[in-house]
Structures are given as structure tokens and as C-alpha cells.
Amino acid sequence: MRKYFYLFFLLIITSNNIFPETADEYFRRGEVYFNKGRFHEARSVVEAGIRLDPENKMLYLALGSIFFRLGDTDLALENYNRVVELDDTFAEVYGMRALVYESLGNFDKALEGRNMAILLEPENDRFYRFRGVLFARWGHFENALKDFNKAISLNNEASVSFSGRGSVFFYLERYEEAMADFHTAIQLDNNNYVAYFGRGFINLMQGRFYEAILDFTETIRINPNHSNAYYNRAFSYRQLVNSTDNLARAFYYLRRAQEDEIMVDILDNRLRQ
């Protein structure tokens, strides 16, 4: 009998460590699961938190993000709409809801959400950057450029704002300005693979194959699944094959190109599965 009493007592003690006691603890536990890509576990924890505190906007925001990552846009929107019902001045939720509409191809609704977030927090550089990305994806490059300029004027230490503006400059064929922005982005954050890839592509276009290879190599270091970086590095190596009279080097460049082309096939096949 005493043994069972001790087991029961132990269960009570350990359960305090297993099950969170407050809504904030449920949110933090769900965030840990979410960041690890364990979305179903994150959902269970966050829903338990909502049962404990059904008026907690952060938990609904988290649940909306979980459903979005699980591919259920209807439930994502349902939870984001619930956040708006609880607090219609919470700028973050309008941005999150805009992401869902953007994924559905609804530019007008997405833009409406981006505009609302900026209206509520006009000094938040992130919201201008996010709207700039939206404009760029829909080909409104001049509007995108204005938003990235505004984001940078509010915060000139955000690497992603410079790489975003650099990408817009690239599409506008303003390559010198694009290169300058990519270089600044890399100085601010040497793990910004978008900046390395963009700079590498311009180097490739302008015949600087060695520099292009270095940039694509950095892109792959940061993002090993970047199929386009392997493809463009392979193309750069093949250009070096054609430009050298040294047979040993030509074979080396050719081998490296072939290795990268194999990686392109592997990564592309994974996407098709």
C-alpha cells in the first residue's frame, strides 16, 4: 500500500513539470514545438492553453500560424479572425493574415492586411519590408522600392531590408545599386543567403565566374537545399572550363560542375516526391 502511495505522490510532483500551469507556459511550450517543426504537438499544447484561457489572443495567433504551416488556410484564417475580435488594434495579426491571403493568391486582401499593420504601427520597419515583399512578388517594383526605402530609413541595420531592396534593384536592372545593397546585407549578416545568391547571380551575368562561384558556395553553406545555387555554380564552373587552356584545371572544373548538376537532380527529385 505504501508503494502505491509513493507512486501517486511522485506522479503529482512530476506532473507539475509535464503540464504547464498558465496560458503563457502553454504558449512557450507550443512555440518550442513549432520551432522544431513538430506542428501537431504544438497544436495540442496551444489548444490546451486556449481551454485554460479562451480570451488569450497570443494563443489564437499561435494556433493560426500552426494551421497555416499545416496547410489548413481556413482554420488559420478562423483563428486570426478570432484574434482581431479580441483586439482589433493588434498589428501583428493583420500581417499574419495577409500571409495566408498571399498564399491563396489574393493580392487585394493581402495588401489590405499589410496596409492595416502599417496604419497601426507606422514606425515599424518590418511592416514596410513585408509590404515591399508583397509588392515585389506581384511585380509592383516601384512600390516595393518605396517600401524598402522606408524600412531602411527606419532601421538601417536590418540585413533583410537591404537584400530585399537589392532584389528589387535587380529586377529593375539597376545592377550597381543591387550589388551595393547585397554587399551591405552581407556585411550586416554573413548568413543572409539571399544576398549571396543575388550577388553571385550578378557576378555570373557580368562574367566574374570565380566571384560567382564563391557567392554560390556561401549560399549553399547557409542553405544546402538551394537548388538554384548548385545550378548556377555548375554553370559558372562550365564557363571556366571553356576559358582555360590548362587541361588539369579544365578537368577539375568539369568534375565540380558535374557534381553540382547531380545535386540539382537530387534536390529537384525530392521536390517532386
C-alpha angles and dihedrals in degrees: 000000000000090000092058091047090055091048091051091047091049091050091054092051097046094043089067088064095043100048120047116234102208136043090246090056090051089051093051092046090050090048091055091052091045093052089051091052092248093133099162091054090046089053093052093050095046093047089052088053091052090053087055094045112016092179097057107120094192092060092051089047089052092047091051090053091048093052090047090055089047089055097248102128094171093059091041090057091044091057095043089051088052089055090053090051090054096043121004091183094062102113096192095066093057089056092048092048089049089058090058093049090047090054088052091053093247102139096173094054091043091051091048089057093047091050092050093051090052092046090055096043108023093168096054108108092197093066093053089048092051092050089048090056090050092051091047093051090054092046098252092133099163091054089045090052091053091052094048090048089053092047091052092047088056095043121011094180098068107106093196092059091057094046089048092051089044089056090051091049087051093055089047087053091241092137101167091054090045091052091049091052094046090050091050091047090054092048089054094044122010090196095063099117093180089064093047091049093047093048090046092052092052090047089052093049091050095048099253094133099166091052090046091053091051092051094046089048090055090048090055092045090059097035110024091182095059100124095183091055091056091046094051093043089053090050090050091051091050090053088054090051089058094046102052132079092195107103095201092052091046091055090047093051091045092051092049091049091051091049091053092047089054089053090051090055092047094050094043091050090053090055091052094052 
